Amino acid sequence: MPDALWNATITRVRGEFEEMPCLRVTCDQARVLFGLPAQFAEWMLGCLERDGYLDRTPKGEYLRRR
């Protein structure tokens, strides 16, 4: 994926979590909500988790780290 598209996607996803601080999504829900291919949604959420921006619950939901 080109860097510009990657950065735009990450910015958009972070923006959604900023606008809705209580947002909790599974990988499948994020794929639908953000309109992303399944493998890309999983990879992107994992990157945001590793970066410390998101946490993952035992149920597999991603939410913004506080």
Residue frames as a rotation matrix with the C-alpha (Angstrom) as fourth column:
MET 1
0.583 0.812 0.000 0.00
0.812 -0.583 0.000 0.00
0.000 0.000 -1.000 0.00
PRO 2
-0.049 -0.603 0.796 1.42
0.486 -0.710 -0.509 3.43
0.872 0.363 0.328 -0.90
ASP 3
-0.735 -0.363 -0.572 2.51
0.668 -0.246 -0.702 5.55
0.114 -0.898 0.424 2.06
ALA 4
-0.886 0.418 0.202 0.03
-0.406 -0.908 0.101 8.33
0.225 0.007 0.974 1.29
LEU 5
0.001 0.926 -0.378 -2.91
-0.379 0.350 0.857 5.90
0.925 0.142 0.352 1.31
TRP 6
-0.139 -0.147 -0.979 -1.66
0.729 0.655 -0.202 4.19
0.671 -0.742 0.016 4.48
ASN 7
-0.931 -0.284 -0.232 -1.29
0.365 -0.674 -0.642 7.55
0.026 -0.682 0.731 6.28
ALA 8
-0.621 0.768 0.155 -4.73
-0.623 -0.604 0.498 8.72
0.476 0.212 0.853 5.13
THR 9
0.128 0.679 -0.723 -6.33
0.011 0.728 0.685 5.49
0.992 -0.096 0.086 6.33
ILE 10
-0.380 -0.349 -0.857 -4.61
0.833 0.273 -0.481 5.57
0.401 -0.897 0.187 9.72
THR 11
-0.996 0.017 0.083 -5.58
-0.044 -0.942 -0.333 9.23
0.072 -0.336 0.939 10.16
ARG 12
-0.304 0.951 -0.060 -9.21
-0.590 -0.138 0.796 8.45
0.749 0.277 0.603 9.29
VAL 13
0.151 0.334 -0.930 -9.38
0.410 0.835 0.367 5.48
0.900 -0.436 -0.011 11.68
ARG 14
-0.694 -0.445 -0.566 -7.75
0.701 -0.239 -0.672 7.43
0.163 -0.863 0.478 14.51
GLY 15
-0.874 0.400 0.274 -10.21
-0.368 -0.915 0.163 10.26
0.316 0.042 0.948 13.83
GLU 16
0.038 0.924 -0.381 -13.15
-0.215 0.380 0.899 7.88
0.976 0.048 0.213 14.26
PHE 17
0.034 -0.093 -0.995 -11.80
0.832 0.554 -0.023 6.73
0.553 -0.828 0.096 17.63
GLU 18
-0.928 -0.357 -0.109 -11.20
0.363 -0.797 -0.483 10.38
0.086 -0.488 0.869 18.63
GLU 19
-0.625 0.747 0.227 -14.75
-0.538 -0.622 0.569 11.41
0.566 0.234 0.790 17.68
MET 20
0.571 0.806 -0.156 -16.29
-0.480 0.482 0.733 8.41
0.666 -0.343 0.662 19.43
PRO 21
-0.289 -0.838 0.463 -14.13
-0.878 0.039 -0.477 7.75
0.381 -0.544 -0.747 22.51
CYS 22
-0.069 0.331 0.941 -16.34
-0.712 0.644 -0.279 4.84
-0.699 -0.689 0.191 23.61
LEU 23
0.502 0.246 -0.829 -16.06
-0.836 0.384 -0.392 3.09
0.222 0.890 0.399 20.23
ARG 24
-0.255 -0.505 0.825 -15.35
-0.525 0.789 0.320 -0.64
-0.812 -0.351 -0.466 20.52
VAL 25
0.567 0.425 -0.705 -15.04
-0.823 0.254 -0.509 -2.72
-0.037 0.869 0.494 17.37
THR 26
0.427 -0.427 0.797 -13.99
0.168 0.904 0.394 -6.22
-0.889 -0.034 0.457 16.47
CYS 27
-0.682 -0.728 -0.072 -11.84
0.002 -0.101 0.995 -6.71
-0.731 0.678 0.071 13.41
ASP 28
-0.548 0.547 0.633 -14.90
0.836 0.371 0.403 -7.66
-0.015 0.751 -0.661 11.34
GLN 29
0.532 0.762 -0.370 -16.81
0.761 -0.621 -0.185 -4.60
-0.371 -0.184 -0.910 12.53
ALA 30
0.067 -0.610 -0.790 -13.85
-0.059 -0.792 0.607 -2.35
-0.996 0.006 -0.089 11.76
ARG 31
-0.794 -0.345 0.500 -13.60
0.414 0.295 0.861 -3.84
-0.445 0.891 -0.091 8.28
VAL 32
-0.045 0.877 0.478 -17.21
0.989 -0.028 0.146 -2.92
0.141 0.480 -0.866 7.56
LEU 33
0.620 0.328 -0.712 -17.14
0.564 -0.818 0.114 0.45
-0.545 -0.473 -0.693 9.34
PHE 34
0.087 -0.715 -0.694 -13.96
-0.241 -0.691 0.682 1.63
-0.967 0.108 -0.232 7.62
GLY 35
0.887 0.365 -0.282 -14.54
-0.354 0.148 -0.924 -0.16
-0.296 0.919 0.260 4.32
LEU 36
-0.032 -0.991 -0.133 -11.28
-0.983 0.008 0.182 -2.11
-0.179 0.136 -0.974 4.40
PRO 37
0.215 -0.011 -0.976 -10.27
-0.416 0.904 -0.102 -5.56
0.883 0.428 0.190 3.19
ALA 38
0.947 0.293 -0.130 -10.24
-0.030 0.486 0.873 -8.11
0.319 -0.823 0.469 6.04
GLN 39
0.387 -0.871 -0.302 -6.48
0.895 0.434 -0.107 -8.70
0.224 -0.229 0.947 6.12
PHE 40
-0.364 -0.524 0.770 -5.73
0.356 -0.842 -0.404 -5.00
0.861 0.127 0.493 5.97
ALA 41
0.460 0.607 0.648 -8.18
-0.414 -0.498 0.761 -4.20
0.785 -0.619 0.022 8.81
GLU 42
0.924 -0.142 -0.355 -6.55
0.357 0.653 0.668 -6.83
0.137 -0.744 0.654 11.02
TRP 43
0.017 -0.996 0.091 -3.05
0.926 -0.019 -0.377 -5.57
0.377 0.091 0.922 10.21
MET 44
-0.216 -0.046 0.975 -3.98
0.053 -0.998 -0.036 -1.91
0.975 0.044 0.218 10.75
LEU 45
0.760 0.545 0.353 -5.67
-0.336 -0.135 0.932 -2.57
0.556 -0.827 0.081 14.11
GLY 46
0.722 -0.573 -0.388 -2.64
0.688 0.655 0.314 -4.61
0.074 -0.494 0.866 15.19
CYS 47
-0.252 -0.825 0.506 -0.32
0.700 -0.516 -0.494 -1.73
0.669 0.230 0.707 14.27
LEU 48
0.057 0.355 0.933 -2.43
-0.339 -0.872 0.353 0.74
0.939 -0.337 0.071 16.26
GLU 49
0.964 0.241 -0.113 -2.39
-0.002 0.431 0.902 -1.66
0.266 -0.870 0.416 19.21
ARG 50
0.357 -0.912 -0.202 1.40
0.918 0.383 -0.107 -2.11
0.175 -0.147 0.974 19.02
ASP 51
-0.337 -0.461 0.821 1.81
0.392 -0.862 -0.322 1.68
0.856 0.213 0.471 18.79
GLY 52
-0.802 0.040 -0.596 -0.12
0.590 -0.102 -0.801 2.03
-0.093 -0.994 0.058 22.05
TYR 53
-0.839 0.538 0.077 -3.08
-0.484 -0.805 0.343 3.85
0.247 0.251 0.936 20.50
LEU 54
0.234 0.945 -0.229 -5.59
-0.717 0.327 0.616 1.00
0.657 0.020 0.754 20.90
ASP 55
-0.616 -0.249 0.747 -6.16
-0.680 0.647 -0.345 -1.72
-0.397 -0.721 -0.568 23.47
ARG 56
-0.356 0.507 -0.785 -7.71
-0.482 0.620 0.619 -5.09
0.801 0.599 0.024 22.74
THR 57
0.077 0.488 0.869 -10.20
-0.990 0.140 0.009 -6.66
-0.117 -0.861 0.494 25.11
PRO 58
-0.676 -0.284 0.680 -10.35
-0.330 0.942 0.064 -10.39
-0.659 -0.181 -0.730 25.86
LYS 59
0.272 0.864 0.423 -13.44
0.230 0.368 -0.901 -10.48
-0.934 0.343 -0.098 23.60
GLY 60
-0.305 -0.503 0.809 -11.34
0.892 0.146 0.427 -9.19
-0.332 0.852 0.405 20.68
GLU 61
0.766 0.577 0.285 -12.73
0.635 -0.749 -0.189 -5.66
0.104 0.326 -0.940 20.67
TYR 62
-0.419 -0.883 0.214 -10.44
0.848 -0.465 -0.256 -2.75
0.326 0.074 0.943 19.94
LEU 63
0.783 0.616 -0.085 -10.86
0.602 -0.718 0.349 0.49
0.154 -0.325 -0.933 21.87
ARG 64
0.388 -0.633 0.669 -8.91
-0.065 -0.743 -0.666 3.66
0.919 0.215 -0.330 22.32
ARG 65
-0.102 -0.535 -0.838 -6.30
0.885 0.337 -0.323 3.49
0.455 -0.775 0.439 25.06
ARG 66
0.813 0.475 0.337 -6.92
0.248 -0.806 0.537 6.05
0.527 -0.353 -0.773 27.78
